[in-house]
Amino acid sequence: MAIIVNIDTATENASICVMRDGEMVGYAKNQLQKEHASFVHKSIIDILHTSGILLSNVDAFAVTSGPGSYTGLRVGISTAKGFCYALSKPLIFINTLEVMAAAAIETIGKESVHMLFCPMIDARRMEVFTAIYDQGLNETLPPQALLLDDNSFSEFNTNEVIFFGSGSSKYKTLKRVSNLKVEQVDYNAIHLGKLAEKAFKKNNFVDLSYSEPKYLKEFFTAN
């Protein structure tokens, strides 16, 4: 029975979720991005205390590894690494875009087996962090920083693609077509936790010394 602490501070909303054997035992969120750093550590301790779980009994820590806010990623990953070093626990990295796609598949993915999912994180001006996933969460387009224009994603014109995330409104202003589907999809550390549980069972851990955030570009902040 694995106990995993899941940390997401990649975007404007931060959340913490503690899961035991795939089931949530505690959750907290913070919508003030400038307070992510003070929120994370205290929330972890509070959730574990309320749930009656000793810190030493946690089996692993999972964190969204990017892309996202430069500062936010540093906060989440440094916190997770600190606990892992102190407690000799393994660390799990999950790509932020994959977590977002998992949330979309869970909420609207049953509409069509051929549907594709395109999460977008605002990276300033007309640039976004994005990728495309199928129903099985397989990458159809790998994670990347993309400067949007009218021809973006033209290779997917014959597919049913759902666009969502903080950067999707930019694409909507460019792509004035009737069949463009932009949805509101909220993700959080609970979605991260479900993916982390699968990674834990496969022993998909990262090296504490050499693992770094997946910025995709160096200077994005959402502050």
C-alpha positions as CSV (number, residue, x, y, z in Angstrom):
1,M,0.0,0.0,0.0
2,A,1.8,3.1,-1.2
3,I,1.4,6.6,0.3
4,I,2.4,9.3,-2.1
5,V,2.5,13.1,-1.6
6,N,1.7,14.9,-4.8
7,I,2.8,18.5,-5.4
8,D,1.6,20.7,-8.2
9,T,2.9,24.3,-8.3
10,A,3.5,24.6,-12.1
11,T,0.8,27.1,-12.9
12,E,-1.2,29.9,-11.2
13,N,-3.1,27.4,-9.0
14,A,-1.1,25.2,-6.6
15,S,-2.5,22.0,-4.9
16,I,-1.3,19.2,-2.7
17,C,-2.8,15.8,-2.6
18,V,-1.9,12.8,-0.4
19,M,-3.0,9.5,-1.8
20,R,-2.9,6.1,-0.1
21,D,-3.1,3.1,-2.6
22,G,-4.6,5.4,-5.2
23,E,-7.3,6.9,-3.0
24,M,-7.2,10.5,-1.8
25,V,-6.8,11.0,2.0
26,G,-6.2,14.7,2.0
27,Y,-6.2,17.7,-0.4
28,A,-5.4,21.5,-0.2
29,K,-5.2,24.2,-2.9
30,N,-3.9,27.7,-3.2
31,Q,-4.9,30.3,-5.8
32,L,-2.5,33.0,-4.9
33,Q,0.6,32.3,-6.9
34,K,2.9,34.5,-4.9
35,E,2.1,32.4,-1.8
36,H,2.9,29.0,-3.4
37,A,6.2,28.7,-1.5
38,S,4.7,29.3,1.9
39,F,1.6,27.1,1.1
40,V,3.3,23.9,0.0
41,H,5.4,22.8,3.0
42,K,2.8,23.7,5.6
43,S,0.0,22.0,3.6
44,I,1.9,18.8,3.3
45,I,2.5,18.7,7.1
46,D,-1.1,19.6,7.9
47,I,-2.6,17.0,5.6
48,L,-0.4,14.3,6.9
49,H,-1.2,15.2,10.5
50,T,-4.9,15.4,9.9
51,S,-4.8,12.0,8.1
52,G,-2.8,10.4,10.9
53,I,0.1,9.6,8.6
54,L,3.7,9.9,9.8
55,L,6.0,11.7,7.5
56,S,8.4,8.7,7.7
57,N,5.6,6.4,6.4
58,V,5.3,8.3,3.1
59,D,6.6,6.0,0.3
60,A,7.3,8.6,-2.4
61,F,6.8,12.2,-3.5
62,A,5.5,13.2,-6.9
63,V,5.6,16.6,-8.6
64,T,4.7,18.3,-11.8
65,S,8.0,18.7,-13.5
66,G,7.1,21.3,-16.1
67,P,6.5,23.1,-18.3
68,G,5.0,26.0,-16.4
69,S,6.0,29.0,-14.3
70,Y,9.8,29.1,-13.7
71,T,9.3,30.1,-10.1
72,G,6.4,27.7,-9.5
73,L,8.4,24.8,-10.8
74,R,11.4,25.6,-8.6
75,V,9.1,25.8,-5.6
76,G,7.5,22.4,-6.1
77,I,10.5,20.5,-7.2
78,S,12.8,21.9,-4.5
79,T,10.2,21.0,-1.9
80,A,9.8,17.5,-3.2
81,K,13.5,17.0,-3.4
82,G,14.1,18.3,0.1
83,F,11.7,15.8,1.5
84,C,13.1,13.0,-0.6
85,Y,16.7,13.7,0.5
86,A,15.7,14.0,4.2
87,L,13.6,10.9,4.2
88,S,15.5,8.8,1.6
89,K,12.3,8.5,-0.5
90,P,12.0,8.2,-4.3
91,L,10.9,11.1,-6.4
92,I,8.4,10.9,-9.3
93,F,8.3,13.5,-12.1
94,I,5.1,13.9,-14.2
95,N,5.0,16.3,-17.1
96,T,2.5,19.1,-16.5
97,L,0.9,18.8,-19.9
98,E,0.4,15.1,-19.4
99,V,-1.4,15.8,-16.1
100,M,-3.6,18.4,-17.8
101,A,-4.4,15.9,-20.6
102,A,-5.3,13.2,-18.0
103,A,-7.8,15.6,-16.4
104,A,-9.4,16.3,-19.8
105,I,-9.6,12.7,-20.7
106,E,-11.3,12.0,-17.4
107,T,-13.8,14.8,-17.7
108,I,-14.7,14.9,-21.4
109,G,-12.7,12.1,-23.0
110,K,-15.6,9.6,-23.3
111,E,-17.3,11.6,-26.0
112,S,-15.3,10.0,-28.8
113,V,-12.6,7.3,-28.9
114,H,-10.9,9.3,-31.7
115,M,-10.7,12.6,-29.8
116,L,-7.3,14.2,-29.3
117,F,-6.4,16.5,-26.4
118,C,-4.2,19.6,-26.6
119,P,-3.3,21.3,-23.3
120,M,-1.9,24.8,-23.6
121,I,0.0,26.8,-21.0
122,D,0.4,30.5,-21.6
123,A,4.1,31.3,-22.3
124,R,3.6,35.0,-23.0
125,R,2.9,36.9,-26.2
126,M,1.7,34.4,-28.8
127,E,3.7,31.5,-27.4
128,V,2.4,28.5,-25.5
129,F,3.7,25.3,-24.0
130,T,1.7,22.5,-25.6
131,A,1.5,18.9,-26.7
132,I,-1.2,16.6,-28.1
133,Y,-2.3,13.3,-26.5
134,D,-4.7,10.6,-27.6
135,Q,-7.2,8.8,-25.4
136,G,-4.5,6.5,-24.1
137,L,-2.4,9.4,-23.0
138,N,0.1,8.7,-25.7
139,E,2.0,11.6,-27.2
140,T,0.8,12.5,-30.7
141,L,2.7,15.8,-30.6
142,P,5.6,15.9,-28.0
143,P,5.7,18.7,-25.4
144,Q,7.2,21.9,-26.8
145,A,7.2,25.7,-26.8
146,L,5.2,26.8,-29.8
147,L,4.7,30.2,-31.3
148,L,1.1,30.2,-32.5
149,D,-0.1,31.2,-36.0
150,D,-2.9,30.4,-38.3
151,N,-1.2,27.3,-39.5
152,S,-0.5,25.8,-36.1
153,F,-1.8,22.2,-35.7
154,S,-2.7,22.1,-39.4
155,E,-1.6,18.5,-39.6
156,F,-4.5,17.7,-37.2
157,N,-7.2,19.3,-39.3
158,T,-8.9,16.0,-39.9
159,N,-9.0,15.1,-36.2
160,E,-11.3,16.1,-33.5
161,V,-9.0,18.0,-31.1
162,I,-10.0,19.6,-27.8
163,F,-7.9,22.7,-26.8
164,F,-7.8,23.8,-23.2
165,G,-5.6,25.5,-20.7
166,S,-4.4,29.1,-20.1
167,G,-3.0,29.4,-23.6
168,S,-6.0,28.1,-25.5
169,S,-7.7,31.5,-25.8
170,K,-4.8,32.8,-27.8
171,Y,-5.4,30.0,-30.4
172,K,-9.1,30.8,-30.5
173,T,-8.4,34.4,-31.5
174,L,-6.3,33.1,-34.5
175,K,-8.2,30.1,-35.6
176,R,-11.6,31.5,-36.5
177,V,-13.2,28.2,-37.6
178,S,-16.6,26.8,-36.6
179,N,-15.4,23.4,-35.5
180,L,-12.7,24.7,-33.2
181,K,-13.3,23.2,-29.7
182,V,-11.9,25.1,-26.8
183,E,-13.0,23.7,-23.4
184,Q,-12.5,24.7,-19.7
185,V,-10.6,21.9,-18.1
186,D,-9.4,22.2,-14.5
187,Y,-6.6,20.0,-13.3
188,N,-5.0,19.6,-9.9
189,A,-2.8,17.4,-7.8
190,I,-5.4,14.6,-7.7
191,H,-4.9,14.0,-11.4
192,L,-1.2,14.1,-10.7
193,G,-1.6,11.5,-8.0
194,K,-3.4,9.1,-10.3
195,L,-0.5,9.2,-12.7
196,A,2.0,9.0,-9.9
197,E,0.4,5.9,-8.6
198,K,1.0,4.2,-11.9
199,A,4.6,5.4,-12.1
200,F,5.3,4.2,-8.5
201,K,4.1,0.7,-9.4
202,K,6.5,0.7,-12.3
203,N,9.4,2.1,-10.2
204,N,9.5,5.1,-12.6
205,F,11.6,7.3,-10.3
206,V,14.0,10.2,-11.2
207,D,17.6,10.7,-10.0
208,L,17.5,13.2,-7.1
209,S,20.9,14.6,-8.0
210,Y,20.4,15.2,-11.7
211,S,16.7,15.7,-12.2
212,E,15.7,19.3,-13.3
213,P,12.5,21.1,-14.2
214,K,11.3,20.7,-17.8
215,Y,11.2,24.4,-18.6
216,L,11.1,24.1,-22.4
217,K,12.2,27.7,-22.5
218,E,14.1,29.5,-19.8
219,F,12.3,32.8,-19.1
220,F,8.6,32.1,-18.6
221,T,7.0,33.2,-15.4
222,A,3.3,33.6,-14.6
223,N,3.9,36.0,-11.8
